Amino acid sequence: MSSLHHDQSGFLAGLKVLWVDDDAVFLEIAKATLNKIDQDIDVRRALNGQVALQELERACPDIVFLDINMPVLDGWEFLKNLKKARFKISFPICIVSSSIDPIDREHARRFSEIKLFIEKPINYQKLRSALALLVDNSGEEVGVDVNK
C-alpha cells in the first residue's frame, strides 16, 4: 500500500478501493460512505467477480471489499481465480456480506488474503473501523468484528 498515507485533513488520502457486489444501489451507498470518510478515496466498482478480475488487470487496489453471493462469478470463485492469476495479491480483502451463516465465516478463514468479514448493512462507523484495521494491517484474523 505504498500510495496510501494518513492525511491530517482527512482520515486517508490516496486509498484505492475495489468494491465487488452485484447490487448497484448498494455499490453507490458504499461509494458515498467511503467518500464521506474521505473524499479522496478512489472507489472502483465491479458487479461480479469476473468484472473484478478484469479490474485487477488494469490497476491494483489497496483494499478489496467483496460480496460472497453474486451471479457470473461469486466471491468464493473470485478468490479461487485470484490465487490462480498471474499478478501478486498485495492487498487485503474484506468480505462484506448479508450472510450470517457461520459456515461462510469458517470458509473465509481458509483464505489468508481475507482480513475481515463484516455483515451488511454497512454504515459510516463500521466502514471507518474496517478501513483503520485494514490500512494498519492489524486485522490479521478473519475473526475481527467491526459489526457495530
Summary of the structure (lengths in Angstrom):
residues: 148
radius of gyration: 14.0
end to end distance: 26.3
largest distance: 41.0
contacts: 454
relative contact order: 0.16
helix: 36%
strand: 22%
